[in-house]
Amino acid sequence: MISKSMSQILNKTVICYFILYAGISEALPAHRRLWERKYKDITSCTLCHSKGGGSQLNSYGEEFQRFGMSPGAFTTIEKRDSDKDGSTNIDEIRAKSNPGDFLSSPQSPTDWLSHIEESMLPLDDLKKIFPEIIKFSILEGTLYPEQTKKIEKDLNQKLSDADSVPTFYFAVKDQENKSVRVGVAIFSTPSSNTEKLIVGIGVDLSGKIKNVILIKNKLHKDLNNKNFLEQFKEKTYQSLSQSNNDIKPATSTSIKESELVIEVVKKSLRVIQVVFNKNNITLIKEINYEFAIF
């Protein structure tokens, strides 16, 4: 019955690409997926990054960030020539060349799309969240409208376009000749200052937080305080939602910024719960017996 329930959840809530990407500091995987939705094509993280997910933004990525990191930003920069190779971004997109790489042009696209899988798993960040794990898999989801409404109601805030296409990173261990999922991580941004803060959160199968990391922090340096981030360990969505939750600000001068981190953590926890199970995420483990992920 558990396996059937998980299967129903998957069929209703997520579009799945069960591929192990082997190898997000300036952008989210959701931005790539919003691009793919807009242009009805697949792309690589090197569309916006110099060396794939987690690396420095290239010229196209910088302009996407400058104009708001939204689906509308892609439209705004279509007629620009981000990489200064003489072709507009939209002409490069139509020709399947890279608008962020001077060496890739409509006349000579290069093979930049031949290594898509290698650019998509942010292993360095995931290892910080799950230090003991050496294997990860990825599931790309899409929230249904009813799920979005529920999350927005519970959090009393609107979800962004990026929030609607969450990417889940599963921590995987080999047990008795089987690959078993033991936790899940998700990256997200706050409702404001989205270009300045990206938070990574990992939880175990009971829904308790394993680690919280700041993948990108241009809000306040004190948010990187280890003592501040370690307060989240073992917390759940329910405990963080209590009015008397005991998460203290990083410092007295970073109260508002600390609240944004708490906001992102709560949102991430709620998204995970709504997608996989109402109260905990133990059903995640059952996916392994329905799909071959390696």
N, C-alpha and C positions, 0 to 999 in steps of 0.2 A: 504493500500500500504506500509506503514511503517513496519507493522508486517511482510509482505511478504519479504521485503528487508532484514530485520534482519535475517529472517529464511534462506534466500539464503546465507548471509554472514556466518552464523554459519555452514551451511552444507558444505561450501567450505573451511572454514579456521580453524575450531577447532574440536578436538576430545573432547567430553564433558562427564564429570562424574558429574552429577548434584546431589551431595551429600553434606549435611551440615556436615562438620567436626568440632566437638566440642573439644575443649580442656577443623628470621631463621639466628639464629645468626652466625653460623659457616659454613653454606652451604645453597644452594638454593634448592627449591623443584624441580628445573630442573635437579639437579644431581640425585635425586631418579628416575626421569622419564627417564634419559639417561641410568641408570642401568636397568630399566625395559625393555627398548628398546633393550639393548644388550643381556640380558639373557632371554627375552621373558617370563617374569614372573612378578607378582606383589610383592611389598615389603612394608615395613613400614619405617618411618623415624628413628626408633630405629635400623635400619641397620647400621647407621653411628652415631647416637646420643644416649647418655646414657638414656635419658628419653623422646625421641621424638623430633620433630622439635623445634629448639630454644635452646635446652639444650646442655651441653658440648659434644664434640665429643668423641665417644668411640675409641678403638684401631684401628678398621677397618676404621673409618672415619678419624682418624689422618693419617693413611698411605695413604688413598685416597688423602688427602690434600697434604701430603708430596711429592707425585709423580705427582702432577699437576692438580688435580681435573678435569680431562677430561675423555672421554670414554677410551682412551688409558691407563689411570691410573688404571682402573679396571682390564685390562688385565695384566698390570705390577705386580699387587699385588696378582694375582690369586694363585700363588704357594707359597705365604707366609702364615704364620700362625699368623694372626694379634692378636688373643686373647689368643694365647699360650695354646690351649686346645688339641694339638696333631693332629689336622686336618687342612689341607690346606684350604685356603679361597674358592677355587673352589670346593673342596669336600663338604664343608658346604653349598655352594650355591646350588649344585645339590641335596643335602639331605634336603634342605629347613630349615637348621638351621642357626643361626645368627653368621657370622664370626667375629663379634665384641663383642660377649658375651661369656665369659669363661664357663658359665653355660649352654650354648646351643651348642650342638654338634650333629654330624650325628647320633650318637647312642641315643641321648636324645635331640631332637630339642627344646623342651618346647613349650609353646603356644604363642610365641612372635608375631606371625602373626594374632592372633585372635583379636587384638585391633588396626587394621590399621587406622580406621577412627579417633580414639581418638588422634592420634599423628600428624595430618597433618595440622591443622589450627593454625597459629601462633598468637593467640589472643592478647597477650601482645603487640606485634608490631603493629597489626592492630588497637588496641585501642589508640595507640599514634598517628596514622594517622587520625583516625576518632573518636575522644574522645566521641562524643555524641551518637555513634552507639553501640548497644548491640547485634546485629545480623549480621552474615556474611555468605556468601555462596562462593563456589569456582568453578571455571571453568578452566580446563586444556586444553591449546590450542597447536596447532602445526602450524607453519607458512608454507604456501605453497611456493615453489621456487620463484614464481613471486612476492610474498609479500616480501620475503627476499631481492630480487634484488632491489625492490623499496626502501625499508628502507635503504639498503646499499648505494644506489645512493644518496638519500636525505641527509644522514649523512656523506657521503664520508668516510665510514669505514666498515670493515667486521664485520658481526655478528658471534658470537661464537656458538658452538653446544648448549650451555645452552640457548642462546638467541632464538634459533629456537623452543623451547618448553616452551613458557611463561605460567605462572600460574596467573590467574586473581582472585582477591579477591573482592567480591562485598559487599558494605555497604548496609544493608537492613533495611527499616523501615516499620512498619505496618501502612497502611493507608486505612481506610474504609474496613476493614476486608480482605485486600490484602497485601501480602508482596511485597513491591516496592523497587527496586534498586535505590539508590540515588547517588552512586559513585562507583569508582573502584580503587583498589590499585594493584601495581605490584612491585616486588623486582628485582633488577638487579645489575650487576657489571660492572666496566669499561673494556676497551679493554686491558689494562695493569694493573698489580698489582691486578688481580682478587681475589687473596687469601687474600687481605688486606682490601678490601672495598666492602660492600654490602649496597645499598641505597634502601630505601622504599619510594615510592611516591604514593600519593592518589589524585585523581581528582574528581570534581563533574561532573554532566551531561553535562555541557557546555564545558568541557575540561580544566577548570581552576584548578590549583593546590590548594588542601586543605592544605596538609602538606608534608614536606620532612623530613625523619628521616634517621639516619645512624644506620643501624642494626648491622653492624660490621665496625670498623674503627681502623686499625693498620697503617694508613698512616701518620696522623698528628693530634695531640690532638686538635689543634685549629679548625679543621673542625666541631667539636661538638659545636662550638660557636652558641648560639641561634640566635644572630643577623644575622649571615651568612645564616642559614637555613631558617629564616623567610623571607628573600628576595625573595624566590621562590613562596610564597603565591600569588595566583591570576594570576600567569604567565601561559602562554600557549606555545605550541610548536612554534607557529608563533612568539611570542614576544621574546622567548629565541633564535630564529634563526636569529634575526636581529643583524647586526654588532655592533649596539650601545646599546645592551641590558645592563641593569644597575646592573647586578649582580657583586658585588665587592668581591674580595678574602676574606677569613676568616681573614687572617692577611697578612702582607707583607712578612712573612717567609713561607707562605703556598700557594703561587700563583699556582704552578703546581698541587698541590693536590686539590685545589679548582676547577681548570679546569676539573679535573677528575670527580668531583661531578656533575658539569654542564653537562659534556658529558653523564653521566648515566641518568640524569634527562631528557635531550633531547631525548635520545634513548628510554626511557620508554614511554614518551609522544607520540613519533612517532609510536611505536608498537601498543599502544592503538588505535590511530587514524586509522592506516591501517587495523587493525582487525575489528573495529566496524563501522567506518565511516570516510570519508575523512577529514572533517572539524571539527566535534565535536562528542561527544559520546552519544547524546541524545537517540539514538536507543537502547542503553543498556537496558533502562527501559522496552522496549517492550518484552524482553525475558521472563519476568515474566508471560506474558499472553499466552505463547506457551509451557512452561514447568513447571511442578510442582517441585519446588526445596526444599520444606520442607515436 
